[in-house]
Structures are given as structure tokens and as C-alpha cells.
Amino acid sequence: PFAVPPRGIAAIPGDRCLPGSCSSRMPRCTGLQVRASQAVHRRFYSVFAAWGRLLSRRPWLIILVSLCAAVLASTKLLLSFGGDGLPYQSNGDKLWVPEDAEASKDQESFDAAFNPTGAFTRQNFVYFLATSGGTVLTAPILQEVYRFRELARRNLTATDICDGGCSPLTPSAVGYSEVCDRAAGDASSELSQCLTYGSAFPLFEDGSGNVVLDLTDAEILEMVESGTGVAGSLYPPGGNVTFDVRRVFGGLEYDGAGKLVSAKAVKLGLPLEGYKSSVDAVKDQLEAATAWEDQLNLLVGEEWTSDPPLSRGSAYGDDIAVEWESPLVDAYPNTAGAIERELSGNISGDVIKINIGFILIGAYALAVFFKFDPRRSRSALAIAGLVSCALSVGVAYGFTTLIGYEVNPVVTVLPFILLGIGVDDMFVLEQALSATDKTAPPAERMAACMGSAGVSITVTSLTDLVAFALGSTSSLPALAAFCCFATIGITADYLLQISFFAGWMALDAHREAAGKPDCCPCCGPLDPSVESGCCGCFANSCAAVKAPEEGLLRSVLRRHYAPALARKPVQVAVVVCMAVWAAVCGWQASKLSVDFEYRWFVGDDAVLQRTFDVEDEYFGGLPLDVNLVTPSSAAFDYSAVSSQLLLEQLAVAAETDPWVDTSSLVSFQRALLAWAWAAKGSASLESAAGGPPSSLADAFLPPADYYSWLYEFVTASEGGAFARDVLWVDAAAPGQGLSAARLRATQLPLTEAADEIDAMDSLRASVASVPIEGAYAYGFQYLYYEQYKVIQREMLTNLGLAIAAVFVIVLLILAELRTTLLVMLCVLLTDVSILGVMQMWGLTIDSVSVVNLVLAIGLAVDYSAHVAHAFVIAKGTHTERMQSAVSEMGTAVIHGAFSTFLAVLVLSASQSYIFRVFFKQFFSISVFGVAHGLLLLPVLLVLVGPPEMPSDGDAEEPKGGYPPAVPDVPEAQASARVAPGLPAQKA
């Protein structure tokens, strides 16, 4: 029942038109679809049968050629061992931010204007909590934090960077002043020039750079509550410049009167300069910054860095010169490279689980291929199949990186996918070989095997390949890169299965024909009296445990499971239960939300999770900074009265935006007008109607004096806080105007992805409502909001394209519309089940889960297409063909799904978010894919499946017309006729 025989091979007598399948009118109804289906299946059979015969004649040649090709394609992977490894990308901006995102374009524009060097800041924070659990707003606590700050800034140095081996840094001893973040254009290495944002101590500076902490608790509370610090020049009484204490003090507590009484945490920022243009151009600086950060972690404690540490220096090395311990405070660092370090360590820590998974798959494959009959056993063939899977993994990593792609954290699950798909194909091919006539010559057995199974694995491999190939067009870089790796890996897996593994199958068929034992094919034939035993040893001692000739699982499917599915009550129960389950999962899937947090990529037991807990508990509700950027003077004349009016309209639009903190708006234009009103006098200003203004609200700067007064303002102490909000074309010639300017504000604290998307879109709309060409709203967090915004669209687009492509492929290869529709229904229901279980299991829609959803399309087809193809080409009634298809292909489907399930089971205890999500979704794919492919699909094929495909002799109408139709007979009588190899059923 595997395949339609090619032209010239006689059909089974009496199979031309069976009651209950095509009806007595079937020969007269043979139309275009049936003829096309016959032609497709005949062609596929002929091609793969010819390939099977070639395999039988030239197995060693095909094995060697395929092996050499695979090794050649894996060259870059092989060369990476013992070297620098494969190119790896773990930068979140380059993985999770859509390539065509509006925020990415705005970031480029913003950096070009306000960050022309292209440098970013390596943010390093250390959070301090009082060991007593009390307030940190006391002099002893703040003095202890300050002591840590000075140790880090003045005494902490790094001397070596360690990655496999330690090498000296350039310069030899890197201190904070060499790597700290500075104002743009500042190339000095003076500690005083290092920026101090993200820290509480500017609040306590006296204006000369000295930090004053000899204060009473009441004085500290007053300064923190008012936001006006020690220096009157920095924070003038009654002025509009205050210190935002919420950003550096966490867990603020107030009494009933609204007066500040305590704070639970204080934050210390130690920002470093990032790389500017390319990593290669600033390798020394990047290594120096990384090493100093590692020393910062070591200063807090060795548990906060890798084992072994990434650096050597004053806090760790041969000569430890800097140590810090405190009985008053506990420190929790979060450095710029912490997540990348933890992610790398997380994956490395799961290598053992990965290896265990591989061992489980290998052991299961060996157990399935092994038989107590030493001639029929194929354990050596299982090893060849596993080698084939390993080669496909090598090609996926080696060839894909060779053409320019980088490995990323999501790609780490690829070996499981390729191994699962490869082992599934192994089972299908081996099952097809076992089903052939064992007395036939090896060449004919290979022809029959490849002719039947070749189509099945072509359908599944091609659908997997196309699903991932379409996914590679995604705008999400992590998803696109993963799909490229998967596309190449699946292509390699398919080609190696039909060449390398099939070549070993041909050798095994020759071994079996010669009567040689499985474990020693080079030995002579076994004595004909040996019917059982392990490798011919303990001859005939295992007769009691010998499985049936056809295999135990296949026997159970044929004798019990398939006949049970033929019963009407069972069919009704299956359809009803599946419909109810689909409805429940659809309801649950409708509640799925979009979410993404970087901390998910850090192991649950990682020490960094403690820092995340501190951030979430004490600093989680902070507002987010946004910039309202306006273009250069060439596009927007700031000096014109109409332009000044538009700047005020932009400020009002931001203030009235529902997601913006109204009191947070910082407008250089408003501050400039207030300064000019006081410094230049109202008589020197203009009104919109002309003449002196009656109030500040009606005042505008004279266009002729605008740029000179603006320059005077931002260079004076009153306007120094706005100096970074206006960028001059040439500061030496203010009259040339501005290259860009910005207004600043903060958006309300948000926790839900939907709110974050709405806030971003709302502020963009507010800016667009003011007719300033080229103005835009930008906040660094928008890069991640963009992912939330497009992830659902990406999911639906990729799933839709994959389903459409899979439908076309399955239709072309099965060449039967009704069966194709049933297969696609099972695929859709499988995806609905997976989405529903995601919600029940607490998962969200993010880049990692979308990767697995695309994968589900291909794998769900695997579980259904084998059964559907076997049904289409089988002979008999609908019931007989269903039983034949389930009996023949169910074994391979179950073995493939179960072996994959065993492999991912070990990932359930993984500390890696990626692996845990992979386990949960792959578990769902395996369970629901098999449930729909081996439970629902067989029932649907019996109920509404296509009629039997006519035999070759019926493909064309013979001369003289069709013979008389076979009279209709009762269904019970028709069911007594069975397909070859199936037991008769009682009428």
C-alpha cells in the first residue's frame, strides 16, 4: 500500500472500483484531478525508484560523495574549534528590534544629531540597600556608598582581558578615567571630566566638585524631597531646575501628610563610553571597558562574574590591591555586559542537557532499529542515521556562517530541530524498507522503499524548508537569522537522508540478503538455524522476547488501534472531543498577550536575578524619557515668529498627550523667553500682532536677535541645563543657526505592552499634529516597543505565508485537493492548540515563541502528510485505506514524535528561557501534531476522504469503453474485503 506502481506493473485484481470508496461510477468519473494525481505519483515513484536502484548499485560512491560535500560545507564550523569560534550576536538591539522599524530610523537621525560620534554609553549601575532593611537616607549609608564610588573611580584598574587565555590590555592598567563616558568631543582622561549621571551624589555637590555628606538625616531628607541640593548655583531656590530623585532613590515612602520619610535603595551610576563605529576599529577600547566592568563586578563579589573571571586587575589577580566589604549596605551590580555574560553562561550550562537529549534520541533510535533477530536488526543503520543528522547540523552552522550570518541565542535550539526532523525521516525510510518483500533482490527492495518513502519525506522536508525560508524574510533579525540557519540545515538533512543514510540502507539490504548479522556485516552469513539472539550470540535464546515479524508497535496499530478508529462511536467521539478542545484553545489563544523582558534570558538561579528584583521592586515604576526633535535651521527657521509659535504648539501637544507626565516637559524655547523677558526686558520682545507684548504668553524673540540671544542664554549659568538641547551648525558663528534641537519630557510609567505601544503611537501622532516638517518623537525604549508593535503582525504574516506555501506544496505532491484540505485543517488545529496551551502555560508572544510557531507549521505537516499520502495511494474502501495508512505510517510517526519528545524533555529543567519555551512549545507540537495526525485525520479521511485512486489500467479509457460496473453491495459485505496484510473484519 505504499505507492502506485509505475506503468507496466499489474494492479491488484478487482481493485478498480470498490464499493464504499469510489462507487460503481468511479471509472466514468475519472477527471482531470485524478489523472493529474496519477501522473504525479507515477512520476515521483519512478524517480525515487530509479534513485533507489542506483543506491543499491553504487552505495559507497554515494556515501563518500555526500560525506565529502557535507564536510566541505561544514569547514567553517570545524575550523572554529580551538579558535575564536563562530561569529555570535547577542546584542539585543540587533536581535529583537525590527530592521525597518520607525524607531530604528529615528535612532539613526537622533544619533547623527545629538551623538555624532555614533558612540553609545555602556550603562553600569550598582544598587545599594541597607543591610538592616531600613532607609538609605542617612549619612552613614550614603558615606558608605560614596566610599565604594571612590574606590571604583580612583583605585579600581584592569590589566588583562581573559577569554580562554589572558592577554594584557592597552594601556597596561586601565582605570575608570580611561574608559568613562564623557561629553561629546572630550578626549581628556581627567577623572573630573567623567559624566556622573545616574548617581545621587550630584545632589550633594557644593559647586566645586566636592561631595558634602556631613549632614543630619533631616537635612538629607529635605534635600531629597525638594530635589534642591547643596549647591545653590546648581539648584537655585525657587528655580525650575530640580534633581529628579526618583531616578536614583528607590522605594520612596511618605507619611500621611505626604512628607518623605525614607527610601529603601540608592543607585550609583558608573557609565562607560561604548564603541563608535566598528568593533575592529576600537577593539582595544572595547576590551578595556569590558575588563573594567568585570573588575567592578569582582569588587562587589566573585559571584557577580563568570567562572573563571573575564579579567585580571586590582580586584582579582595575582596582586589584589582593592577590596570592599561593608557591614552597612548590600550591593547589587548590573553592568553593561551582564545579560550577555549570563546568557552565554546559561547556554554553556545547558550543554550537558543538550548532550543528554542527543543521547536519549540516539538510544531510542538504536532501540527501535534493534531486533532480536540478528538478520533483521538494524542498530548499525541507526548509527549511520544519527551521523547523517550530525552532519546536517554541521552544514547548518558551517555553511550559514560562511555566507555571512551570525549565530544568536535562538539558534542554539537548532540541533534539536534538525535531529528531530532527521530521526523522523530515518524512521520513515527504515519502516518502508522493512515493509518490502525480504525475498526480493536488494535493488528492487531499495526501489520500492525509496519509491514509497521518498515522496513522504520530500513532502515533509519541502514544507519545513519553505516555511523557514519564508520566515527568513522577517523584519525581526533574530527570527530571520534562525530561519536561514534552519532552511540550510533542513535542506542538508533531506539531501543527506536520501544519499548518505539511504546509501547505508542499501548496504544493509545487501547484508540482510546475505544473511549476515547486524553488528558484524563483514562477518560471514549466520547459520540458517539461528533465528534469534544478540548479534548471533546466544543463538535462539531470545525467542521468548522476539517481537512480531512486523514489529510490536505496528502490530498494535494494525490489530487494535486502526480497527478501533473504524468504529462509528469512536469516530463521533474523536470529532466531538477535538472540536471542543479546538474551541477551548481558540478561546485561550485569544487572550495571548505580547510581552518581552531581557531578564527572561538570564537563568532563574543566576545571581543577576537578584539585581533585577531590586530594580523591579524599587525602580520599576519610573517614567521614561522621550525627545521631541526638530530639524535644522535649513529646514525650519527657528528665528521666525511663526516658528517660535510652532515650538510652543509642539510643547502644548506634548503636555496634553494622555501618556505624558504634564509637569515633565522641558522646553528650551519657554526657558529662553522667560530669560529674555527678565534679562532683556519686555520692551525688547515682540508680540504676534507686532509691537511690545502685553504678557510673557504673547512674547516672541525678535528674529534678528534670536540665535545670538539663544547662544547667550545656553552659555550662561541660567541656561546651562539646556545647552545639550540645542546643537549649533557652528558654535563660533551662532548666526548660522541650529543643526537640530529638542524638547524633553517623560512618559508615564507603563508595564503592559499594549499601553507602551499606545503611548508611543500617541506621542508620534501628537508631534505629527504640529506642522513642523521633519520633527519626530524618539525614546530609546521605542526600539523595544516597535518589537511589541510588529510581533503580532510578524507572527500572522509568517504563519499565513507558511500555511499558504505548505498548502501549495502538499497539493502539488499529493495531487489531491480534498486530502490536502484535511491535512491543512489538522495543521491549523495543531497551531490553535499550541497557541491555547501557550496561554495556559504562561507564555507570551515574543520573538522566541514566534520562531517555534513557524516551526510548528512544518512539523505538524510531518505528522499528517505521511498518513495522508499513505491513504491516497492505498487500495480499498475508505476504512480499509485508513487502516492501511495508520498501520504503515503510524509507527514511523510515533517513533519520530516520541524520540523528539525524549530529547526536549531534559530541557524542561533548563535555566535558559529560550530552552524552556522551546520545550513547552515542542512538547505541544509533538503531542498535538500526533493527536491530529494519527487520531483526527484518519477519522476525517474515513468520513470525507477522497475516493480510491484508480489503478494504472484505469488511467485511460480502454478501447470499447469501460467494462460493466461492479454491482453495489452492502457496506458490511464490502468491509469484509481487506487490504493486503490486514486481518478480515467481521461483517
N, C-alpha and C positions, 0 to 999 in steps of 0.2 A: 504493500500500500504506500510505498514511499514516493513513487513518481510515475508519471505517464510514460510508458515505454516509447522509445523512438519509433519512427515509421519502420514497418517491416517486422516488428515483434508482435506476435499474435496477442489479442486481448483475451481475457477470461471469458469462456463461453457463457452466453446468457446474460452478460453484464450490460448489454446495450440499452436496456430500458427496464429499470426495476420499479415495481410498484412502490409507491411511497416516496420515491426520490424525484424522478422527472415526469412521472405519469406516462401513460401509454402514448401520449402525443409528443414525447420528448424528441424523437428523431425529426419530426416535422417542425419543431420549434428551434432547431439549431440555427442561431443567428450570428450576427457579427461578433458579439462579445464572446460566445462560446468558441467560435473559430479562432478569434484572436488569442483567447486563453490557451487553446490547444497549441497554437503556433509558438507562443511564448514559452510554455512549459516544455514543449518538444525541443526548442532551441536551447534553453537552459540545460535540459538533460543532456543533450548531445555534446554541448561544450564541456560541461563538467565531467561527463563520462569519458570523453577523449582525454581530458586532463588526468583523470584517474588512471587510464591505461598508460599514459606517459609516465606518471609517477611510479607505476609498477615496473616499467622497463628501465627507468633511469633514476632510481631513488637517491643514490649517492650524489649524483651530479646536482640534482635539485636541492638537496640538503646543503651541500657545500656552497653553491651559488647564493642561496638565501642567507646562509650564515655569514658569508663574507660581506654581503650587502648590508646586513644588519650591523655587523661590527664596524663597518666603514661609516655608516650613518651615526653610530654612537661614539665616534672618535673623540669629540669634544668632551663628552662625559668621562671617557676613560682617561683622557689627559688631565682632567680636573682633580683626579685622586692624587693626593700628595702635593698639590699645588694650591692655587688661590681659590679653587672651587668654581662652581658655575656662577654666572652673574646673577645676583639676587637683589630683588627690590622689595623693601619693607616700608618705604616712605608712604605714609597714609595719603598724602596729597596726590601722589602718583598712582595710587591703587584704587581709592574709593571715590575720588572726585571725577565726575563725568568730563570727558575731554572737550566736549562742545558746550560746557556749562557757561551760562552768562557770568557767573561769579568768577570763573577762571579768566575770562576776558577782562572783567573789571579788575581783577587782581593784577593782571599784566599792566593795565593802564595806571592803576594806583601805584604799583612799584616803580613804574617808569617815571612817575611824577615825584612821589614822596620817598622813594627808595631807589634812586638812580643807579646805585652800585649793584642792585639785584641781591643785596645781602639780606638774609633773614636772621632773626635772633634765635639763638638756642636758649630756650627758656629753662631755667633751673630754679626750683623753689624748694625750700626746706620749711616744713610746718612744725611749730613748737606748741606743745601742750604742757601745762603744769602737771608734774608727776602726782601732785596731791588731788588733781581733778578740779582745782579751783580756778580763780581768774588769773589771767596773764597780765592784767593791768596793774602790776606792781613794779616798783623799781628793781627789786632783786631779780625778778623774772626777766625783765627787759634787759637788764645788765648782763644776764647770763646768755641771752640770745645775741646781744652785741658782742660778747666775748667770742662766741662762735663765728660771727661775721668777720671779726678782725683776724681771727686765726685763718679763716678761709681766704680772705683778701690779701693778707700780708705775709703769711708764713707757708701756706699750702702750695707745693710745687709738684710737678710731674716730670719725670726724667726719661721714662721708657714707655712705649706702646707695645702691648703684648697681644699677639694674635697667632697662636701656635708657637711662637718664639718671640722674645723681647728684642726690640731694636731701639736705639737712642732717638730721642726727639730732636727737632731743630727749632729753636735753640735747645741746648742740653738740659736746662732746667726751666720749665715753663711755669710761671706764676700767673695769678689772676690778671695782673695788669697787662700781660702779653696777649690774653685771649678774651678779655672782657668786651662787652658791647659799648660802642662809643657813638657819638653823634656823627652823622654822615660827613665824610671828608677829614675827620680827625684821625691822623696816623700816629699820634703820640702813644707812648707806653707808660704815661704817668697814671698812677692809681687814681688821682683826683679827677681824671677825665673819664673814668668809667661811669656809665649811667647807673642810677640807683633806683629805678622804678621797680615796683613790685615789692617794696620793703617799707616797714613802718618808720624807719629812722629819719627820713627827711622831715617828718613831723617834728622831730626833736632837735633839728639842726639850728644853730644860732645865727646863721647867715654867713659865717666864716668857715664853714665846713666842719665845725666841732659839734659833736652829738652830746646833748645835755640830758643826762638821766638821773642826776641828783635831785630828784623831785619827790614830793609826797604822793601818796596814792590818790588823794583828792585832786591834786594838780594834774596828774596823768589822766584821770577820769574826765576832767574838764576839757583838756586838750583834745582828747579823743572824741568826746561828744560834740564839741563845737567844730572840730576839723581845722582849728586855727592853732598853729604850733608855736614853738618858742620864738621864732624869728618874726618880728613884726613886719619886716620888709618883705618877707615871703608871703605872709598871710596877714595883711593889714586889717586892723579891727574895722568891722563894718564893710569890708570889701567883698567882692563877688568871687574871690579865689579862696577855696577851701580844700582841705585834704580829704580825699574820699577814703574814709577809714574802713568802709565795708570791704574794700579790696585787700586789706592787709590784716584786719582783725575779724575773726570769725566767732560765731556763737554769741553775738552781742545780746545782752539781757537788760531789760528795762524794768523799772518799778511801776507801780500803778499810776504814778504821775507822769510817766514817760521819760524819766531820767535814767541815763545809763548807769548801770551798777556793776557790770562785769563783762568780760569777754573770755571765751574758752580757748581760743587759739590765736596765734600770731604767725604771719607769713614773712619769710625772708627771701627776697629775690636776688639771684646772682646770675644775671643774663650774660651770655657769651655771644660773640659775633659768629655768624654762620658763614658758609661758603658763598662766594659771589657769583661765579658764572659756571664753572665746571669743576667737578671733584678733582680731576687730574691737575688742574692749574693751582689748586690750593690744598694739595694733599697734606703738606706739612702742617698748615694751619688747622685743617680738619682733624688730623691725628692729635695735634696738641690740645685742641678743645675737648676731644673725646677722652684723652688721657686725664686732663684736669678734672673733668666731670667725674671720672671713675675715682680719682683721689678724694673728691668731695664725698662720694658715697662711702668710701673707706674711712673717712674721718668720722662719719656717723657710726659706722659699724661694718664689719666684713660681710654680714648677711645681706647688705644692700647692693652687692655687686655680684659679678659672675664668679664661678669657682672653676679654675683659678681666676684672679682678677685680671682686668684688661690692661692694667698699667702698673708701673712701679714709680715710687716717688717718696715724698716726705711722710705720707700717711701709711705707706705699705712698701716694703722693700728691704734691702739689706741694712739700711740705716734709717730707722723711724725717728723723725725729728718733731712731728706734730701729732699730738694726741688730744682727744677731747672727751671728757666724761662730765656728766652733770647730775647732781642729786635733786635738782630743782625742775628740770624740764626733760621731756622726751622729744626726740627729733624724728621727723618722717620726711625723707627727701624724695623728690620726683624730678629727675634730671631729664634732659632732652632726649637722650638715647635709652631711657629706661624701658619703654614699651618695646622698642626694637630688640633690646637685650633680652628681656623676659620672653618675648615671642620666639626668638632664636633658641633660648634655653628650653622653652616649653616644647618645641618641636623635637629638639635633641633628646629631651627626657622621654618623649613618646616613641623614640626609635625602637626601644625594647618591645613596646606593644605592637608596633608595625611588624617587627620580625616575628613575634608570636602569631600575629594574624596570617602572615605568609606561611608559617609552619603549619598552622591549622588547615589552610587551604590545601597545601601540599599533602598533608597527611590524609585529608578527606579524599582528595583525588586518588591517592595511592590505594586507599581502602576500597573505593568504588571500582577501580580498574583491576584490583587484585581478585583472583578467584582461586579456589582450592583445586581446580583443575589446572595443572601446570601448563597445559597447551593453550587453554582459553584465557588464562590470566594475562593481564597487560600492564603490570605495575611498572615495567621499564618504559613502556609507552607513556605512562603518566609523567614520568620524569622528563621525557622529551617535551611533553606539552608544557610543563612548568618552565623549562628552559626557553621555550618559544615565547611564553608570556614575559619572562625576564628580559628577553631581547627586545620585545616591543617597548618595555619601559625605558631601556637604554636608548632606543631610537627616539622616543618621545622627548627625553631630556636632552640628548646629544644633538639631534638634528634641529630641534626647535630653537635651542640657544645658539646654534651655529648660524641660523638665519636672522638673529638679532633680538630674539625675545628674552626676557629675564624671568627667572624663577621667582615666584612670590608665595606668600604663606598658603594661599588657596591651592596651589599646585601640589602641595605636599600630599594631598589625598589621591592624586592621580594614579600611583601604583596600585591602590586598592581597586580602582575602577578598571584599569587595564587587566589586572589579574582576574577580576570577577568576570569581565566580558570574555577574556581568553579561555578561562576554565569552562565557561558555559559553552563556548564553541567546541572545546575539547570533548565534552560530554556528548554533544550532538553528533560529532563526527564518529566517535567511538561507538555510540549506540547504532548509528547507521551501518557501520562495518559489522557489528555483532549481529545485525538483523539479516545480513546477506547469507546466501547458501554457502555453508562452510565446505561443501564438497566441490564448489566451483573453483576454477583457476584463480590465483591471486589477481591477475589483471582484470578479470570480469568482476571480482568482488570489489576492487577499487573503483571500477567504472560505475557499478551500481551504487556504491557508497557515496562517491563524490557527486554522481548524478542526482541523488536524492537530497543529501545533506548540504551540498554546495549551494543550492538555492536558498535553503533556510538560513544559513549563516550569512549569505550575501544580503538577504533582506534585512536581517538584524544589524549587521555591521554597517550597511549603507545608511540605514535610518539613523543609527548612532552618529555616524560620521557627519551626515548632513545637518543633524540637529546641532552639533557642536560647531560645525563650520559656519552656520548662520549666527550662532552665539558669538563668534569671533568678531562680528561687526558691531557688537555692543559698544556704547559710549562709556561704559564703566571699564576702566583699564584692567582691573583685576579679573573681571569676568571674561573680557576679550582675550587676555593672555592665557587664562586657563583653557578656554575653548580652543585656542590654537594648539596648545600642548596636547589636548585631548584628541583633536582632529588628526594630528600626525600620529599619535600613539595608536588610535583605533585603526587607522589605515595600515600601520605597520603590523598590528596584531592580526588583522584579517589576512594580509599577504603572507605572514609567517605561518598562520594556521593552515592555509591551503598549499603551502610549499614545504616549509621546514617540518612542521608536525605531520602533515599528510605524507611526506616522504618517509618518516619513521613509521607511519601506519602501514605503508606499502611493505617496508621491511618486516614489520610484524606479521602482516598477512602471509608473506613468504615463510616466515618462521613457523607460523601456525600450520601452514600446509605441509611443511617438512616434519611436523610432529616434535619440534624442539621445545625445551622448557623456556618459560618466560624469562627467568632470572639468568639464564645462560644460553643465549641464542647461538653462540659459537660452538656449543656442545653438540654432540650427535643426537639423533632422534631418540625419544623415550621408548621404552618397551611398550608395545601395544597393551599390555596388561595393566599399566599404570594409568588409573583413571582419576586419582586424587592424590593430594599431598602437596607440601610446600616445596616448590621448585624441584619436584620429582623426588624429594626426600620423604621418608616415612610413607612409602608407597601405599596407596589405598587405605591410609589410616584416617582420612578426613571425610570418608563417605557420609558419616552421620551429620556433618555440618555443611555439606555441599548445598549451595543454593540451587534452585531450579535452573534448568538449562537456559531459560530466557532471562534469569536474574530475579531476585526476590522482589524488588520494588516493582518491576514491570509485571510480575506475576500478580501482585496485589492489585495494581491498577487494572489489569485485564480481567481478573476474576471477580473483583469486588467493587472497586471504585467506579469504573466505567459503567457496569451494569446498573449500579445504584443511580447514576445520573440519567439513565434511560427511563426511570420511573416517573410518571406524571406528578405524583405528590411531591417528590423531591425537586422536580423542575419548578413547580409552583413556589415551593418554599425558598429555593435559591433566588428566584426573580424577586419575590416579595422582600426577603431579607436584604438583598443587595440594593433594592430601591429605597428601603428605609435607611440603610446605612449611608447611601449617597445623599439622601435628604439631610440627615444629621450632619454629615461632613460639610455639605454645602452651607448649612446654617452656621457652623463653626468657622468655616473659611471666610464668610462674610464679615467676621469680627476680627480678622487678622489686621494687625497694625504694622506700620513702618517704624523701625527703630534701629539705632546703631550706636554703640558706645565702644570706645577704644579699650576700656578696661576688660571687655569680654575676651580680648585676645591675650590677656595675661592669665596665667594659671591660677586656679582657685586657691591654691596653697602658697602662692608667691607672696613674698613679704611686701611687694609693691601694693597689693590689695589693701594693706593697712593704710597706706597713704591715700589711696582712692577713697577709703571710708572716711578719713579725716576731711578730705576735700568735699565729699558729698554732704557730710553732716554739718560742717561749719562754713563752707564757702559755696555750696551748691546753688543757692538762690541769688547769685549775683547777676546784676544787669549786664548786658553785652554791648560793647562799644560798636558804634556804626559811624560811618563817614558819609557826608553828603558832598560829593566832589564836583567842583565846577571847572570848566575848561580854561584854556589860556586866554590871555587878552586878545590874541589874534582872532579868536572865535567869539569872545564875549568881552565887550568893553566895560570893565568894572567901574570906570570913572563916570560913565553916563548916568544921569539921574534915573532913567528908565531901568538901567541895570541894577542900580542900588535898590530900586523898588522891587525888582525881581528877587534879589538876595533876601529881602525881608519876607517876600511871599514864600520863598523856599523855607525860611525859618519857621514861618507860621504853619506851612504844610506839614513840616516835621513835628511841630509841637502838637498839632491836632490829630496826628496819626494815632489810632487807638492802641498801638503796640509800643509807643514810645513814651518813656518817662518825661512828662512835660517839663519838669524842673531841670532836666539834664542838658538841655540844648546849650551849646557853646557856639556863639556866632561872633566871629571877628568883626563883622560889619556893625553889629549893635554896639560892641565894645568900642569900636573906632568912633562911632558917632557920639557916644557918651563922653569919651575922652576929648574929642574936638569941641563939644559943647562947653566943657569945663575949661579946656586949655586955650582954645582959640576964640571962644565967645560965640554966643548965638548969632550975633550980627554978621559973623563971617561965614555962616552957613546959608544954605538956600532951601526954599520950600518947593514943593511940586508945582505950585502956581506961580512961582517967581517971587523974589523978594525974601526978606528975613522970615524964618519960620516962627510960628507962634508957640510951638512946643517941640520937644525932642522927637515926638512921634511923627512930626511933619518935617523933620530936618533931613537934609542931604548934604553931602560934601560937595564943594564946588568941583566940577570935573577937572579944571586946570590944576587944582591942588591935591587931587585925590591920591595919586601914587606917592607924592612926596610926604604928605601927611601920614599915609599908611606906613611908610618906611620909618618915619619919625616915631610913630606910635609903637611899632613892634620892636624897635630897638631901645625903647625907654623901659624903665622898670615896670610901669603900669601895664604895658602891653607885651612884656616878655613871654607871658604864658601863651600868646597867640603867634609867636614867631614861627612855629612849625606848621601853622595852618595856612600860611601864605608863602608861596615859592616864587622867587623873582627870576625873571629871564636873565637879569644881570644885576646883582645886588649893588654893584658900583654905579649903576645907572638906573635908578628906580623908575624913571620915566618910560622905560621900555615895557613896563607892565609885568604881569604875572604869568608864569608858565602853568600854574594851577593853584587852586585854593580849595578849602574845605570848611564845612561846618561839622561840628561833632555833637553826638547825642548818644544816649544809651537806650536800648530796648528793654522792655520789662522782662524779668526772669521767666524763662519758659522751660518746660520739661517734656511736653508732648511734641512729637514730630509734626503732627498736623498743625499745631499752633505755630511752630517755628517756620513752617512753610508759609502760613498765612501772614506772619509778621514780615517775612522777607518780601513777599509779593505786595503787601500793603504799603510798605515804605517805598518800594520801587514805583508803585503807582502814584504815591504822593509826590515823589520827585518828578515823575513824568508829567504831573498836572501843572507844573510851573514851566513856562516856555523858555527854558534855557537849554539850547542845543548842546548835547554832549555831557550834560550833568547826569550823575548816576549815584546810587546808594551802594555802599560796599562795607562789609564787615568780614573779618577773617572767617567767622563761623558760617558765613553764607556758602563757603566751599562745601561744607558738610550738609547744609540744608538742601543744596542742589541735589545731593545724592538721594535724600528723602523724597525730593520732588520727582525725580525721574525713575526711581527704583520700581515703582508700580508699573509705570509705562514700559520700562525695560523688561520687566517680568512678562507683562501681557504681550509685548511685541515679540520677544524671543520665543515664548511659548506658542504664540499664534503662528509665527513663521515656521517653527519646528514642526508643529502639528500639520500645517499645510504641506510642507515638504515631505514629511513622513507619509502622509496620505497619498501623495503622488507616487512616491517610490513603491509603497506597498501595492498600490493599484497596478502600476506597471509590471511588477514582478509576479504578483498573484493573478493579475489579469482577470479579476472577478470583483465587480463593484459591490455586491451585497456583502461578501466576506470582508472586503476592505472596510466598509462602513461599520461592521460589527467589531473589527479589530480596533478601529479608531474610537468607537464607543467605549471599549474596555480601557484604552489608553486615557481617555478623558476622565472616566470614572476613577481610574487609578490616581490621576493627578488631583482630582477633587478630594479623594480620601487622604492623600498626602497633605494637602492644604488644611483639611479639617483637623488632622492629627497634629499638625504644626501648632495650631491654636490650642488644642488640648494639652500639648506638651510644653507650652510656654514659649514657643519660638516666635520670631517676628520675621517680617520681610526685610532682608538686607542682601548685600552682595553675595554673602556666603550661601544663604539659603536659595537664592535665585540660581546659582550655579547648579545646585543639586536638583532643582526643579527642571532645568533644561536636561540634565542627565536622566531624570525620571521618564521623559518622553521616549528616549532611545531604549532604556531598559524595559519599560512597560511594553514596548513593541516586541522586544525579545521574548517575553513570556507569552505573548499572544500569537505572534506571527508563526512560530513553529507549529503550534496546534492548528492554526487556520490553514497553513499550507498543506499539512498532512490531511486535513479534512477535504480540501479542494481536490486533491489528486487521488483520494481513496475511492473505492468502488462499493456500491451497495446502497441501502436505504440511508436516510439521514441518521437514524440511530446507529446503524452499523458503522457508518463512516465516522461518527463521533467517537464510538468506542475504539475504533482502529486508531484514530488520531491521538486520543488520550493515552492509549496503551503504548503506542510507538514513541510519541514525543514527550509524554508526561514525565518519563524517567529522566530524560536529559534536562528538562525544565526544572524539576525539583532538585536534582543534584546541583545544577548551576546556581539556583537561588540559595540553597542551603549552605553550599560551600562559601558563598559570598557573605551570607549572614554570619557564619562562624568567624570569618575574618574581621568583620566590623564589630562583632560582639565585644572584643577586647578593647575597643575604643570607647565603650560606654563609661569606662572608669578614667578616661583621659582627662588631664588637666587643661588641655587645649580646647578653646571654644570651637575652633574650626573642626576638630575631630569629633567633638561631642555632637555638633549639628550634623556632621556627616553621618554619624552612627544613627541618630534619630531618624533622619530622612531616608538613609539607605535601608534601615530596618523597615520603614514604611513601604519603600519601593519594593523590597523583596516580598513582604507579606501580602500587600495588596496587589502587586503585579501578578503573583502566583494565584491569588484568590480569584482575580478577574480572568486570568488566562486559562486556568485549569478548573474553574468552578462555574463562573458565569458564562464565559464564551462557549464552552461545549453545550450548555443548555440552550443558548441562543441559536447555535448552529443547528441543533435538532429542531427547534421551533420555527425558525425563519431563515435557516441557511439556504444556500443555493442548491439547485439540483445537481445531480451527478454529472460530471464531465463525460461526454461520450467517448468511447474508445476510439482508437486511431481509425478503425474501419468505418466509423460513423462520421468521420470528419467531413467527408464529401459524399454526396448522394450517389449511390451506385447506379449503374445503368439499369433501366427498367423500374426505377423508383425504389422507395423504401419497402422492406418486407412488411407483412401484416403486423399490426401492433400486438403486443402481448396483452391478453385479456386482463382486466383488473381483477385482483384477488383481495380478499380481506387483509387488513393490516396485520392481524395476528399471524396469518399464514405467511405473509411477506416477511415478518420479523424472524421467522424460523430459518430463513436463508441467511447465512452468516458470511462475513468477510473472511478471507483465508487467515487461518491461525486463531480465530476467535471461537469460543465454545458456543454451541447452539443454545438458544433460549427457549424456554417452554412457551408454547403458544398460549 
